[in-house]
C-alpha cells in the first residue's frame, strides 16, 4: 500500500517557476509559482 503512495508522488509533474522555468522544490505548501531565486527578489 505504501509503495502505491510513493509511486503516486513520483509520477506527479514537478512545479516550474513562472518566471524562469526552473523546477521548484516543493518543501512548503504555500510556495506559490516561483522558485527560490525569483521568490526573494
Ligand atoms: Zn524562478
mmCIF file of the protein (N, C-alpha, C, O) and its ligand, coordinates in Angstrom:
data_MODEL
# 
_entry.id   MODEL 
# 
loop_
_entity.id 
_entity.type 
_entity.pdbx_number_of_molecules 
1 polymer     1 
2 non-polymer 1 
# 
_entity_poly.entity_id                      1 
_entity_poly.type                           'polypeptide(L)' 
_entity_poly.nstd_linkage                   no 
_entity_poly.nstd_monomer                   no 
_entity_poly.pdbx_seq_one_letter_code       
;(UNK)(UNK)(UNK)(UNK)(UNK)(UNK)(UNK)(UNK)(UNK)(UNK)(UNK)(UNK)(UNK)(UNK)(UNK)(UNK)
(UNK)(UNK)(UNK)(UNK)(UNK)(UNK)(UNK)(UNK)(UNK)(UNK)(UNK)(UNK)(UNK)(UNK)(UNK)(UNK)
(UNK)(UNK)(UNK)(UNK)(UNK)(UNK)(UNK)(UNK)(UNK)
;
_entity_poly.pdbx_seq_one_letter_code_can   XXXXXXXXXXXXXXXXXXXXXXXXXXXXXXXXXXXXXXXXX 
_entity_poly.pdbx_strand_id                 A 
# 
loop_
_entity_poly_seq.entity_id 
_entity_poly_seq.num 
_entity_poly_seq.mon_id 
_entity_poly_seq.hetero 
1 1  UNK n 
1 2  UNK n 
1 3  UNK n 
1 4  UNK n 
1 5  UNK n 
1 6  UNK n 
1 7  UNK n 
1 8  UNK n 
1 9  UNK n 
1 10 UNK n 
1 11 UNK n 
1 12 UNK n 
1 13 UNK n 
1 14 UNK n 
1 15 UNK n 
1 16 UNK n 
1 17 UNK n 
1 18 UNK n 
1 19 UNK n 
1 20 UNK n 
1 21 UNK n 
1 22 UNK n 
1 23 UNK n 
1 24 UNK n 
1 25 UNK n 
1 26 UNK n 
1 27 UNK n 
1 28 UNK n 
1 29 UNK n 
1 30 UNK n 
1 31 UNK n 
1 32 UNK n 
1 33 UNK n 
1 34 UNK n 
1 35 UNK n 
1 36 UNK n 
1 37 UNK n 
1 38 UNK n 
1 39 UNK n 
1 40 UNK n 
1 41 UNK n 
# 
loop_
_struct_asym.id 
_struct_asym.entity_id 
A 1 
B 2 
# 
loop_
_chem_comp.id 
_chem_comp.type 
_chem_comp.mon_nstd_flag 
UNK 'L-peptide linking' . 
ZN  non-polymer         . 
# 
_pdbx_entity_nonpoly.entity_id   2 
_pdbx_entity_nonpoly.name        ? 
_pdbx_entity_nonpoly.comp_id     ZN 
# 
_pdbx_nonpoly_scheme.asym_id         B 
_pdbx_nonpoly_scheme.entity_id       2 
_pdbx_nonpoly_scheme.mon_id          ZN 
_pdbx_nonpoly_scheme.ndb_seq_num     1 
_pdbx_nonpoly_scheme.pdb_seq_num     101 
_pdbx_nonpoly_scheme.auth_seq_num    101 
_pdbx_nonpoly_scheme.pdb_mon_id      ZN 
_pdbx_nonpoly_scheme.auth_mon_id     ZN 
_pdbx_nonpoly_scheme.pdb_strand_id   A 
_pdbx_nonpoly_scheme.pdb_ins_code    . 
# 
loop_
_atom_site.group_PDB 
_atom_site.id 
_atom_site.type_symbol 
_atom_site.label_atom_id 
_atom_site.label_alt_id 
_atom_site.label_comp_id 
_atom_site.label_asym_id 
_atom_site.label_entity_id 
_atom_site.label_seq_id 
_atom_site.pdbx_PDB_ins_code 
_atom_site.Cartn_x 
_atom_site.Cartn_y 
_atom_site.Cartn_z 
_atom_site.occupancy 
_atom_site.B_iso_or_equiv 
_atom_site.pdbx_formal_charge 
_atom_site.auth_seq_id 
_atom_site.auth_comp_id 
_atom_site.auth_asym_id 
_atom_site.auth_atom_id 
_atom_site.pdbx_PDB_model_num 
ATOM   1   N  N  . UNK A 1 1  ? 0.831  -1.207 0.000   1.00 0.00 ? 1   UNK A N  1 
ATOM   2   C  CA . UNK A 1 1  ? 0.000  0.000  0.000   1.00 0.00 ? 1   UNK A CA 1 
ATOM   3   C  C  . UNK A 1 1  ? 0.868  1.261  0.000   1.00 0.00 ? 1   UNK A C  1 
ATOM   4   O  O  . UNK A 1 1  ? 0.582  2.222  -0.714  1.00 0.00 ? 1   UNK A O  1 
ATOM   5   N  N  . UNK A 1 2  ? 1.918  1.244  0.801   1.00 0.00 ? 2   UNK A N  1 
ATOM   6   C  CA . UNK A 1 2  ? 2.773  2.420  0.905   1.00 0.00 ? 2   UNK A CA 1 
ATOM   7   C  C  . UNK A 1 2  ? 3.480  2.692  -0.418  1.00 0.00 ? 2   UNK A C  1 
ATOM   8   O  O  . UNK A 1 2  ? 3.700  3.845  -0.788  1.00 0.00 ? 2   UNK A O  1 
ATOM   9   N  N  . UNK A 1 3  ? 3.830  1.633  -1.120  1.00 0.00 ? 3   UNK A N  1 
ATOM   10  C  CA . UNK A 1 3  ? 4.520  1.808  -2.395  1.00 0.00 ? 3   UNK A CA 1 
ATOM   11  C  C  . UNK A 1 3  ? 3.643  2.540  -3.404  1.00 0.00 ? 3   UNK A C  1 
ATOM   12  O  O  . UNK A 1 3  ? 4.142  3.307  -4.228  1.00 0.00 ? 3   UNK A O  1 
ATOM   13  N  N  . UNK A 1 4  ? 2.357  2.304  -3.338  1.00 0.00 ? 4   UNK A N  1 
ATOM   14  C  CA . UNK A 1 4  ? 1.453  2.991  -4.256  1.00 0.00 ? 4   UNK A CA 1 
ATOM   15  C  C  . UNK A 1 4  ? 1.483  4.491  -4.027  1.00 0.00 ? 4   UNK A C  1 
ATOM   16  O  O  . UNK A 1 4  ? 1.431  5.271  -4.978  1.00 0.00 ? 4   UNK A O  1 
ATOM   17  N  N  . UNK A 1 5  ? 1.568  4.893  -2.778  1.00 0.00 ? 5   UNK A N  1 
ATOM   18  C  CA . UNK A 1 5  ? 1.614  6.321  -2.462  1.00 0.00 ? 5   UNK A CA 1 
ATOM   19  C  C  . UNK A 1 5  ? 2.900  6.929  -2.994  1.00 0.00 ? 5   UNK A C  1 
ATOM   20  O  O  . UNK A 1 5  ? 2.891  8.029  -3.548  1.00 0.00 ? 5   UNK A O  1 
ATOM   21  N  N  . UNK A 1 6  ? 3.997  6.220  -2.829  1.00 0.00 ? 6   UNK A N  1 
ATOM   22  C  CA . UNK A 1 6  ? 5.278  6.724  -3.313  1.00 0.00 ? 6   UNK A CA 1 
ATOM   23  C  C  . UNK A 1 6  ? 5.255  6.855  -4.829  1.00 0.00 ? 6   UNK A C  1 
ATOM   24  O  O  . UNK A 1 6  ? 5.718  7.854  -5.380  1.00 0.00 ? 6   UNK A O  1 
ATOM   25  N  N  . UNK A 1 7  ? 4.725  5.862  -5.485  1.00 0.00 ? 7   UNK A N  1 
ATOM   26  C  CA . UNK A 1 7  ? 4.621  5.916  -6.944  1.00 0.00 ? 7   UNK A CA 1 
ATOM   27  C  C  . UNK A 1 7  ? 3.765  7.091  -7.377  1.00 0.00 ? 7   UNK A C  1 
ATOM   28  O  O  . UNK A 1 7  ? 4.058  7.750  -8.374  1.00 0.00 ? 7   UNK A O  1 
ATOM   29  N  N  . UNK A 1 8  ? 2.715  7.348  -6.630  1.00 0.00 ? 8   UNK A N  1 
ATOM   30  C  CA . UNK A 1 8  ? 1.806  8.438  -6.976  1.00 0.00 ? 8   UNK A CA 1 
ATOM   31  C  C  . UNK A 1 8  ? 2.544  9.758  -6.973  1.00 0.00 ? 8   UNK A C  1 
ATOM   32  O  O  . UNK A 1 8  ? 2.414  10.546 -7.910  1.00 0.00 ? 8   UNK A O  1 
ATOM   33  N  N  . UNK A 1 9  ? 3.318  10.011 -5.929  1.00 0.00 ? 9   UNK A N  1 
ATOM   34  C  CA . UNK A 1 9  ? 4.038  11.278 -5.843  1.00 0.00 ? 9   UNK A CA 1 
ATOM   35  C  C  . UNK A 1 9  ? 5.176  11.333 -6.853  1.00 0.00 ? 9   UNK A C  1 
ATOM   36  O  O  . UNK A 1 9  ? 5.547  12.405 -7.330  1.00 0.00 ? 9   UNK A O  1 
ATOM   37  N  N  . UNK A 1 10 ? 5.713  10.193 -7.166  1.00 0.00 ? 10  UNK A N  1 
ATOM   38  C  CA . UNK A 1 10 ? 6.808  10.143 -8.117  1.00 0.00 ? 10  UNK A CA 1 
ATOM   39  C  C  . UNK A 1 10 ? 6.317  10.556 -9.515  1.00 0.00 ? 10  UNK A C  1 
ATOM   40  O  O  . UNK A 1 10 ? 7.046  11.172 -10.293 1.00 0.00 ? 10  UNK A O  1 
ATOM   41  N  N  . UNK A 1 11 ? 5.093  10.207 -9.796  1.00 0.00 ? 11  UNK A N  1 
ATOM   42  C  CA . UNK A 1 11 ? 4.559  10.475 -11.129 1.00 0.00 ? 11  UNK A CA 1 
ATOM   43  C  C  . UNK A 1 11 ? 3.988  11.877 -11.273 1.00 0.00 ? 11  UNK A C  1 
ATOM   44  O  O  . UNK A 1 11 ? 3.622  12.293 -12.372 1.00 0.00 ? 11  UNK A O  1 
ATOM   45  N  N  . UNK A 1 12 ? 3.913  12.601 -10.171 1.00 0.00 ? 12  UNK A N  1 
ATOM   46  C  CA . UNK A 1 12 ? 3.407  13.960 -10.268 1.00 0.00 ? 12  UNK A CA 1 
ATOM   47  C  C  . UNK A 1 12 ? 4.399  14.830 -11.027 1.00 0.00 ? 12  UNK A C  1 
ATOM   48  O  O  . UNK A 1 12 ? 5.607  14.718 -10.816 1.00 0.00 ? 12  UNK A O  1 
ATOM   49  N  N  . UNK A 1 13 ? 3.913  15.682 -11.893 1.00 0.00 ? 13  UNK A N  1 
ATOM   50  C  CA . UNK A 1 13 ? 4.809  16.598 -12.599 1.00 0.00 ? 13  UNK A CA 1 
ATOM   51  C  C  . UNK A 1 13 ? 5.371  17.626 -11.632 1.00 0.00 ? 13  UNK A C  1 
ATOM   52  O  O  . UNK A 1 13 ? 4.692  18.083 -10.712 1.00 0.00 ? 13  UNK A O  1 
ATOM   53  N  N  . UNK A 1 14 ? 6.622  17.973 -11.864 1.00 0.00 ? 14  UNK A N  1 
ATOM   54  C  CA . UNK A 1 14 ? 7.240  18.956 -10.985 1.00 0.00 ? 14  UNK A CA 1 
ATOM   55  C  C  . UNK A 1 14 ? 6.743  20.347 -11.318 1.00 0.00 ? 14  UNK A C  1 
ATOM   56  O  O  . UNK A 1 14 ? 6.484  20.694 -12.470 1.00 0.00 ? 14  UNK A O  1 
ATOM   57  N  N  . UNK A 1 15 ? 6.625  21.118 -10.269 1.00 0.00 ? 15  UNK A N  1 
ATOM   58  C  CA . UNK A 1 15 ? 6.266  22.519 -10.475 1.00 0.00 ? 15  UNK A CA 1 
ATOM   59  C  C  . UNK A 1 15 ? 7.416  23.252 -11.135 1.00 0.00 ? 15  UNK A C  1 
ATOM   60  O  O  . UNK A 1 15 ? 8.588  22.964 -10.895 1.00 0.00 ? 15  UNK A O  1 
ATOM   61  N  N  . UNK A 1 16 ? 7.045  24.207 -11.975 1.00 0.00 ? 16  UNK A N  1 
ATOM   62  C  CA . UNK A 1 16 ? 8.078  25.034 -12.569 1.00 0.00 ? 16  UNK A CA 1 
ATOM   63  C  C  . UNK A 1 16 ? 7.817  26.497 -12.237 1.00 0.00 ? 16  UNK A C  1 
ATOM   64  O  O  . UNK A 1 16 ? 6.677  26.938 -12.094 1.00 0.00 ? 16  UNK A O  1 
ATOM   65  N  N  . UNK A 1 17 ? 8.908  27.220 -12.122 1.00 0.00 ? 17  UNK A N  1 
ATOM   66  C  CA . UNK A 1 17 ? 8.801  28.635 -11.815 1.00 0.00 ? 17  UNK A CA 1 
ATOM   67  C  C  . UNK A 1 17 ? 8.134  29.382 -12.968 1.00 0.00 ? 17  UNK A C  1 
ATOM   68  O  O  . UNK A 1 17 ? 8.451  29.158 -14.137 1.00 0.00 ? 17  UNK A O  1 
ATOM   69  N  N  . UNK A 1 18 ? 7.217  30.262 -12.623 1.00 0.00 ? 18  UNK A N  1 
ATOM   70  C  CA . UNK A 1 18 ? 6.529  31.031 -13.656 1.00 0.00 ? 18  UNK A CA 1 
ATOM   71  C  C  . UNK A 1 18 ? 7.465  32.003 -14.349 1.00 0.00 ? 18  UNK A C  1 
ATOM   72  O  O  . UNK A 1 18 ? 7.261  32.353 -15.512 1.00 0.00 ? 18  UNK A O  1 
ATOM   73  N  N  . UNK A 1 19 ? 8.484  32.435 -13.640 1.00 0.00 ? 19  UNK A N  1 
ATOM   74  C  CA . UNK A 1 19 ? 9.363  33.460 -14.194 1.00 0.00 ? 19  UNK A CA 1 
ATOM   75  C  C  . UNK A 1 19 ? 10.484 32.866 -15.040 1.00 0.00 ? 19  UNK A C  1 
ATOM   76  O  O  . UNK A 1 19 ? 10.652 33.233 -16.203 1.00 0.00 ? 19  UNK A O  1 
ATOM   77  N  N  . UNK A 1 20 ? 11.259 31.938 -14.448 1.00 0.00 ? 20  UNK A N  1 
ATOM   78  C  CA . UNK A 1 20 ? 12.461 31.469 -15.128 1.00 0.00 ? 20  UNK A CA 1 
ATOM   79  C  C  . UNK A 1 20 ? 12.337 30.028 -15.615 1.00 0.00 ? 20  UNK A C  1 
ATOM   80  O  O  . UNK A 1 20 ? 13.188 29.557 -16.369 1.00 0.00 ? 20  UNK A O  1 
ATOM   81  N  N  . UNK A 1 21 ? 11.291 29.325 -15.194 1.00 0.00 ? 21  UNK A N  1 
ATOM   82  C  CA . UNK A 1 21 ? 11.093 27.971 -15.674 1.00 0.00 ? 21  UNK A CA 1 
ATOM   83  C  C  . UNK A 1 21 ? 11.887 26.923 -14.918 1.00 0.00 ? 21  UNK A C  1 
ATOM   84  O  O  . UNK A 1 21 ? 11.868 25.747 -15.280 1.00 0.00 ? 21  UNK A O  1 
ATOM   85  N  N  . UNK A 1 22 ? 12.584 27.339 -13.873 1.00 0.00 ? 22  UNK A N  1 
ATOM   86  C  CA . UNK A 1 22 ? 13.326 26.377 -13.053 1.00 0.00 ? 22  UNK A CA 1 
ATOM   87  C  C  . UNK A 1 22 ? 12.346 25.496 -12.295 1.00 0.00 ? 22  UNK A C  1 
ATOM   88  O  O  . UNK A 1 22 ? 11.305 25.968 -11.839 1.00 0.00 ? 22  UNK A O  1 
ATOM   89  N  N  . UNK A 1 23 ? 12.678 24.214 -12.160 1.00 0.00 ? 23  UNK A N  1 
ATOM   90  C  CA . UNK A 1 23 ? 11.837 23.337 -11.353 1.00 0.00 ? 23  UNK A CA 1 
ATOM   91  C  C  . UNK A 1 23 ? 11.851 23.777 -9.896  1.00 0.00 ? 23  UNK A C  1 
ATOM   92  O  O  . UNK A 1 23 ? 12.897 24.105 -9.338  1.00 0.00 ? 23  UNK A O  1 
ATOM   93  N  N  . UNK A 1 24 ? 10.683 23.776 -9.303  1.00 0.00 ? 24  UNK A N  1 
ATOM   94  C  CA . UNK A 1 24 ? 10.566 24.239 -7.922  1.00 0.00 ? 24  UNK A CA 1 
ATOM   95  C  C  . UNK A 1 24 ? 10.602 23.045 -6.982  1.00 0.00 ? 24  UNK A C  1 
ATOM   96  O  O  . UNK A 1 24 ? 9.861  22.078 -7.158  1.00 0.00 ? 24  UNK A O  1 
ATOM   97  N  N  . UNK A 1 25 ? 11.468 23.123 -5.986  1.00 0.00 ? 25  UNK A N  1 
ATOM   98  C  CA . UNK A 1 25 ? 11.473 22.094 -4.953  1.00 0.00 ? 25  UNK A CA 1 
ATOM   99  C  C  . UNK A 1 25 ? 10.343 22.384 -3.985  1.00 0.00 ? 25  UNK A C  1 
ATOM   100 O  O  . UNK A 1 25 ? 10.318 23.421 -3.321  1.00 0.00 ? 25  UNK A O  1 
ATOM   101 N  N  . UNK A 1 26 ? 9.425  21.466 -3.919  1.00 0.00 ? 26  UNK A N  1 
ATOM   102 C  CA . UNK A 1 26 ? 8.239  21.712 -3.109  1.00 0.00 ? 26  UNK A CA 1 
ATOM   103 C  C  . UNK A 1 26 ? 8.473  21.292 -1.669  1.00 0.00 ? 26  UNK A C  1 
ATOM   104 O  O  . UNK A 1 26 ? 8.182  20.165 -1.270  1.00 0.00 ? 26  UNK A O  1 
ATOM   105 N  N  . UNK A 1 27 ? 8.995  22.211 -0.920  1.00 0.00 ? 27  UNK A N  1 
ATOM   106 C  CA . UNK A 1 27 ? 9.203  21.944 0.503   1.00 0.00 ? 27  UNK A CA 1 
ATOM   107 C  C  . UNK A 1 27 ? 8.109  22.587 1.331   1.00 0.00 ? 27  UNK A C  1 
ATOM   108 O  O  . UNK A 1 27 ? 7.811  22.144 2.440   1.00 0.00 ? 27  UNK A O  1 
ATOM   109 N  N  . UNK A 1 28 ? 7.515  23.630 0.785   1.00 0.00 ? 28  UNK A N  1 
ATOM   110 C  CA . UNK A 1 28 ? 6.467  24.327 1.511   1.00 0.00 ? 28  UNK A CA 1 
ATOM   111 C  C  . UNK A 1 28 ? 5.172  24.277 0.707   1.00 0.00 ? 28  UNK A C  1 
ATOM   112 O  O  . UNK A 1 28 ? 5.180  24.307 -0.523  1.00 0.00 ? 28  UNK A O  1 
ATOM   113 N  N  . UNK A 1 29 ? 4.093  24.202 1.414   1.00 0.00 ? 29  UNK A N  1 
ATOM   114 C  CA . UNK A 1 29 ? 2.804  24.134 0.740   1.00 0.00 ? 29  UNK A CA 1 
ATOM   115 C  C  . UNK A 1 29 ? 2.448  25.470 0.101   1.00 0.00 ? 29  UNK A C  1 
ATOM   116 O  O  . UNK A 1 29 ? 1.826  25.516 -0.960  1.00 0.00 ? 29  UNK A O  1 
ATOM   117 N  N  . UNK A 1 30 ? 2.847  26.551 0.755   1.00 0.00 ? 30  UNK A N  1 
ATOM   118 C  CA . UNK A 1 30 ? 2.426  27.873 0.304   1.00 0.00 ? 30  UNK A CA 1 
ATOM   119 C  C  . UNK A 1 30 ? 3.557  28.530 -0.474  1.00 0.00 ? 30  UNK A C  1 
ATOM   120 O  O  . UNK A 1 30 ? 3.908  29.682 -0.221  1.00 0.00 ? 30  UNK A O  1 
ATOM   121 N  N  . UNK A 1 31 ? 4.104  27.817 -1.385  1.00 0.00 ? 31  UNK A N  1 
ATOM   122 C  CA . UNK A 1 31 ? 5.294  28.306 -2.076  1.00 0.00 ? 31  UNK A CA 1 
ATOM   123 C  C  . UNK A 1 31 ? 4.954  29.225 -3.231  1.00 0.00 ? 31  UNK A C  1 
ATOM   124 O  O  . UNK A 1 31 ? 5.764  30.071 -3.610  1.00 0.00 ? 31  UNK A O  1 
ATOM   125 N  N  . UNK A 1 32 ? 3.770  29.072 -3.794  1.00 0.00 ? 32  UNK A N  1 
ATOM   126 C  CA . UNK A 1 32 ? 3.427  29.871 -4.958  1.00 0.00 ? 32  UNK A CA 1 
ATOM   127 C  C  . UNK A 1 32 ? 4.021  29.278 -6.208  1.00 0.00 ? 32  UNK A C  1 
ATOM   128 O  O  . UNK A 1 32 ? 4.357  28.094 -6.227  1.00 0.00 ? 32  UNK A O  1 
ATOM   129 N  N  . UNK A 1 33 ? 4.159  30.063 -7.249  1.00 0.00 ? 33  UNK A N  1 
ATOM   130 C  CA . UNK A 1 33 ? 4.620  29.541 -8.534  1.00 0.00 ? 33  UNK A CA 1 
ATOM   131 C  C  . UNK A 1 33 ? 5.997  30.055 -8.909  1.00 0.00 ? 33  UNK A C  1 
ATOM   132 O  O  . UNK A 1 33 ? 6.352  30.076 -10.087 1.00 0.00 ? 33  UNK A O  1 
ATOM   133 N  N  . UNK A 1 34 ? 6.768  30.467 -7.929  1.00 0.00 ? 34  UNK A N  1 
ATOM   134 C  CA . UNK A 1 34 ? 8.098  30.979 -8.226  1.00 0.00 ? 34  UNK A CA 1 
ATOM   135 C  C  . UNK A 1 34 ? 9.154  30.200 -7.454  1.00 0.00 ? 34  UNK A C  1 
ATOM   136 O  O  . UNK A 1 34 ? 8.912  29.729 -6.343  1.00 0.00 ? 34  UNK A O  1 
ATOM   137 N  N  . UNK A 1 35 ? 10.332 30.073 -8.066  1.00 0.00 ? 35  UNK A N  1 
ATOM   138 C  CA . UNK A 1 35 ? 11.418 29.362 -7.415  1.00 0.00 ? 35  UNK A CA 1 
ATOM   139 C  C  . UNK A 1 35 ? 12.054 30.242 -6.333  1.00 0.00 ? 35  UNK A C  1 
ATOM   140 O  O  . UNK A 1 35 ? 11.628 31.372 -6.094  1.00 0.00 ? 35  UNK A O  1 
ATOM   141 N  N  . UNK A 1 36 ? 13.073 29.694 -5.695  1.00 0.00 ? 36  UNK A N  1 
ATOM   142 C  CA . UNK A 1 36 ? 13.730 30.416 -4.605  1.00 0.00 ? 36  UNK A CA 1 
ATOM   143 C  C  . UNK A 1 36 ? 14.260 31.762 -5.063  1.00 0.00 ? 36  UNK A C  1 
ATOM   144 O  O  . UNK A 1 36 ? 14.063 32.782 -4.402  1.00 0.00 ? 36  UNK A O  1 
ATOM   145 N  N  . UNK A 1 37 ? 14.939 31.750 -6.209  1.00 0.00 ? 37  UNK A N  1 
ATOM   146 C  CA . UNK A 1 37 ? 15.560 32.980 -6.695  1.00 0.00 ? 37  UNK A CA 1 
ATOM   147 C  C  . UNK A 1 37 ? 14.528 34.064 -6.938  1.00 0.00 ? 37  UNK A C  1 
ATOM   148 O  O  . UNK A 1 37 ? 14.663 35.189 -6.456  1.00 0.00 ? 37  UNK A O  1 
ATOM   149 N  N  . UNK A 1 38 ? 13.501 33.715 -7.687  1.00 0.00 ? 38  UNK A N  1 
ATOM   150 C  CA . UNK A 1 38 ? 12.500 34.705 -8.051  1.00 0.00 ? 38  UNK A CA 1 
ATOM   151 C  C  . UNK A 1 38 ? 11.640 35.094 -6.848  1.00 0.00 ? 38  UNK A C  1 
ATOM   152 O  O  . UNK A 1 38 ? 11.060 36.178 -6.813  1.00 0.00 ? 38  UNK A O  1 
ATOM   153 N  N  . UNK A 1 39 ? 11.568 34.210 -5.879  1.00 0.00 ? 39  UNK A N  1 
ATOM   154 C  CA . UNK A 1 39 ? 10.773 34.489 -4.697  1.00 0.00 ? 39  UNK A CA 1 
ATOM   155 C  C  . UNK A 1 39 ? 11.396 35.571 -3.833  1.00 0.00 ? 39  UNK A C  1 
ATOM   156 O  O  . UNK A 1 39 ? 10.689 36.361 -3.206  1.00 0.00 ? 39  UNK A O  1 
ATOM   157 N  N  . UNK A 1 40 ? 12.717 35.605 -3.802  1.00 0.00 ? 40  UNK A N  1 
ATOM   158 C  CA . UNK A 1 40 ? 13.397 36.515 -2.893  1.00 0.00 ? 40  UNK A CA 1 
ATOM   159 C  C  . UNK A 1 40 ? 13.653 37.864 -3.554  1.00 0.00 ? 40  UNK A C  1 
ATOM   160 O  O  . UNK A 1 40 ? 14.114 38.795 -2.894  1.00 0.00 ? 40  UNK A O  1 
ATOM   161 N  N  . UNK A 1 41 ? 13.364 37.981 -4.826  1.00 0.00 ? 41  UNK A N  1 
ATOM   162 C  CA . UNK A 1 41 ? 13.564 39.263 -5.487  1.00 0.00 ? 41  UNK A CA 1 
ATOM   163 C  C  . UNK A 1 41 ? 12.564 40.296 -4.995  1.00 0.00 ? 41  UNK A C  1 
ATOM   164 O  O  . UNK A 1 41 ? 12.586 41.441 -5.448  1.00 0.00 ? 41  UNK A O  1 
HETATM 165 ZN ZN . ZN  B 2 .  ? 12.424 31.454 -10.940 1.00 0.00 ? 101 ZN  A ZN 1 
# 
